[in-house]
């Protein structure tokens, strides 16, 4: 397989996001936030299925015991894809009506880490949350667009992205699961803004660059190691999958593109795949208790 990203599903998503490789099903799941959809396909882009979501859904993360937890504005919902039923897990941010949820991640202990953002992309009303053991806690605040929650392989470092600040921050993970020592990990240069991220088994941090037509790979020390060019402007996030976790799947978006840009990038909004030498980390399952 060529190292050039290959489009496996040219579905022209408005805002494709949140790809995850389901370990039991060996399937790729991802959302189209603006079209209120959850999509599924296999590693070749086949065996496709789509579900309707109740609003703009930033992520759909797998649950131990089946189904998903989906992040919509002001709430977490459990979704049963067999019955199509949604049940409320928790609600929050009643005081931030302009927000929606964005990127999410499942930690090794089954906790959900996720961020909110201003849907108008102007107010610094976004925050970073952890949901575990039935308790929701806020760990960072004052961000316009939150993105890219992820952990290092040793679980001692947490990464979080301030998209409009063009920065990826690192935190120390405390024994009680809280975060400390927020510091700059990397700054993404022009063109584009850092979007979702994923960490591989060597601790390298892969960052999708929206409006940058690329994915960047940083060492654990924050040095830029590699850039993977894409034939579309808006790359939103990657997930490592396949039987050996050595395929990177990337979601993309048509959001914000002009007619001329759409014509120049006909695969925009598609799902792409490319091989990597170092496998990714396995997808964990949410423990709801």
PyMOL commands that set and color helices and strands:
alter all, ss='L'
color gray80, all
select helices_A, chain A and resi 259-264
alter helices_A, ss='H'
color red, helices_A
select strands_A, chain A and resi 6-9+16-22+27-32+37-41+49-52+59-62+68-72+75-80+85-91+99-106+112-118+126-132+135-143+146-151+157-162+167-173+179-187+193-199+205-210+214-218+224-229+234-241+247-253+271-275
alter strands_A, ss='S'
color yellow, strands_A
deselect
rebuild
show_as cartoon
